[in-house]
C-alpha cells in the first residue's frame, strides 16, 4: 500500500530503572504520544519478571514515521517529571520497506544515544527470529557525567563506533550496577563486543583484554552479567525444537479441544493426545536442586517434631492469654543477632525490622498502597511503626517492666509474640498495610507469630555438619499474591471498603512454639527472600558462609567462633538480590504464579529484601552480648 494508507504496529521496549509508583511514558509530537504533554503520553508497563524493561504497543499510520520525534519520560509519584537527556528520538519511514509486514520493534535505554530498530518482515517465520540481550554490568570506575557503553561488531552495538554504541543506564539506587538491552536480528550470528567508559569530556576508556563473544544463533534471549574488565557470565534461552503436529489420524475423533485424539507428532503416532499433553522441552534452569550436596540429608517430619518439640499451639482465633505455662528452660539462652536490608532499585524501601537478645521481627509494607497516598497512606511508615512498638514491648518484658495483659510467667513465647503484634496493631499511628513476623525467645523455647508471606525458619546442623532447615513457616494467602496483612486506614478510605469486608487482625497470626539449643540459627525475613530463593539456595548460601563454624578436634564446637550473624544475613540478602534482578531466573514466586495460571511471569521478583539472622547462644557467652 502507499505509505500514507498503511498502519504500523510499534512495539516499544526501554530499559528504565524506575519503581516505587513511578510511570515510564513515551512523549512526542504525534497525538499517540501526547503531543509533548507527559500526562497524555503513551504509558509503558513493567512487571517483576521483566523489570527494568518497560514495554508498550501502539498502532500508527505509516506517515507518522516521517520525522516524528519522541523521548522517554519518568513520572515520579510526587509529580516530578524526569526527561531523558540527549537529542530527540526518531523512527523514520526509512525503517519501513516493502518487506515490512506492518510491525516495528524498537528497543531503547533511558538516556541512551540510539534505539535498536528492527522491522518485522512478512517472510517465513525463520526470518522473524531475533535475540533479546540484557546486560547487567558492575562498574564503579565512573565519575559524575560518565557512562558505560557496549561496543561491538553488530550494527546494534555501533559497528565498533563508540558514538553509535549501546548506552547503559543506572540510577543512584542501583549504582554501580548498569543496565542495558538490545535486540539483534537473525543475521548477526556471533557478535564481538567490549565494554567502555564514555567519559564526560568525550574520551573513551576501553576495558582491557580480548574481545568478548556473544552467540545469537538459535538463542531467544540472553542475560549477560559482567564486571567491567572482568569475567562475564552468560545465561541463554535457546529456541525449543520445532514440534510439528499434523491433522488427526484418519478415523480419529476430534470432537473437542480437551478430548484425547490420535496425532502424528514428528513422524510418530501418539495416541490419546490432548493439547495439555503435547511433548515440550523442559525449561532451561541455570540452578537446580540437583546441585545440592548429596550429604545434605533431610529430616522426616516425625523426627523433626520429636527433636524440636514443635507445637503449632492454639488456633488463630484464640486470645493471647489462652496459652499454657511455658516449659521450664533447662538453660537460659539469648539471641546473637545481625541484619541486612537491600532496597529495590527505585522507590522507597517499605520493609522494617528490629533485633534484640530476646526477639526479632520483620514487617513488609504493602507497596500497592501507594495508590492511596493522597489519603495519607504510607506503608513504609506503618511497617516502621509496627516494628518500633513491638520492639518496645519486648524490651519492656526483658526488663521485667509492667506490661498489659497476663504476667510473664503465664504466657508462652508464641503468646508473647502475638501480644507484641496486637500492641503494635493498636498503637500504630501511621496509615498503611503490612505483613509481620515476630519471634521471641524464653529460656530454651522460641515462639513465633506470623501474619502473611513474611516468615521465619530454624536451621540446625545435621550429622554431616551442614546446616539444615529444621522448621519453616507457611505463608498465609487469601489468594495468589494477596497475603494476610494488618491494615490501618483513614476514615475517608475506610468508607470506600465494602461493608462486608473482614480485615485481618493480630489474632489471625499463625503461631509456632518449639525448642532451641545453642548453635541453632534463626532467620526472620520479608518475602524478598522467600520469593527469590529456593530452600536449597538458602542452604547453599548459608553453608558457604558458615563453613565448619568453630569445629574443634573432639567434634564439639566453640560457639564464640561462629560466623557473625551480620555476615550470614548479608550473604542471603545479596544472593536474593542477584536473583531478583535476573530476568531469566527460575524463582519460587514465578513457579507459584504458573501454578495459579500466571504463565507469562518469569525471572526474579524485584522487591525490598530484609533478613534478620540470629545464633542461639548460652546466656553467658560473651559473643552474644
Number of C-alpha atoms within 10 A of each C-alpha: 7 7 15 10 9 13 17 19 17 18 17 19 24 27 27 27 26 23 21 18 17 18 19 29 26 23 25 25 17 16 15 17 22 18 15 18 13 23 13 16 24 21 20 18 15 20 15 19 24 21 24 25 25 24 21 17 15 12 13 18 14 19 17 20 19 14 14 16 20 21 23 26 24 22 18 17 16 9 8 10 16 13 16 16 13 11 13 14 18 16 20 15 15 9 13 21 12 9 11 16 17 21 19 21 17 19 24 27 27 25 21 23 19 23 25 21 20 21 19 20 18 14 11 8 8 8 13 14 17 21 24 18 21 23 19 21 25 19 18 12 10 15 10 7 9 16 20 28 28 23 26 25 18 19 18 24 27 18 16 18 12 19 17 20 25 27 29 25 24 21 15 10 14 16 16 15 21 21 27 28 25 23 23 24 22 16 12 17 16 13 18 18 19 21 23 21 23 20 16 13 8 10 11 17 12 17 14 12 9 10 14 13 13 16 15 23 17 17 19 18 20 22 20 19 20 18 16 20 16 11 10 14 11 15 18 22 18 16 14 13 9 9 12 10 12 11 12 15 15 8 8 14 12 15 9 9 10 11 12 18 20 19 21 16 16 12 10 8 13 15 13 12 19 17 11 10 9 12 10 11 11 7 10 14 13 11 14 12 10 8 10 13 11 7 11 18 13 12 13 10 12 9 12 15 16 10 13 18 14 17 14 15 18 17 12 17 12 13 15 22 16 13 17 13 12 18 13 11 12 9 12 17 25 25 27 27 26 22 23 21 20 18 19 24 25 20 18 15 22 25 33 27 28 21 22 19 21 21 27 30 33 30 35 31 29 23 22 13 17 18 12 14 15 8 14 14 21 23 29 25 20 30 29 23 21 32 27 17 20 29 23 15 21 23 16 13 15 15 8 11 10 10 12 8 12 14 12 17 9 16 21 25 29 32 29 29 32 31 25 25 29 19 17 24 20 12 12 20 13 20 22 28 26 30 26 32 30 32 29 27 28 26 21 21 25 22 25 30 31 33 31 28 27 32 30 26 16 20 21 19 17 16 11 10 16 22 23 26 20 21 19 15 19 15 17 22 14 11 9 13 14 12 19 25 29 26 18 21 18 13 9 9 13 11 10 8 10 8 8 6 7 8 11 15 17 26 19 22 25 24 26 23 24 22 19 24 18 19 19 18 26 26 24 31 31 30 25 28 28 21 24 29 26 19 13 19 19 20 20 20 20 21 18 12 18 18 14 17 18 16 15 10 7 6 9 9 16 12 20 14 12 17 16 19 23 17 17 25 27 22 18 24 27 17 17 30 25 15 22 28 23 25 23 23 23 23 24 19 23 23 16 16 16 14 10 12 10 13 12 9 19 22 24 29 30 28 28 28 29 30 30 27 28 29 25 23 26 21 18 11 13 11 14 20 12
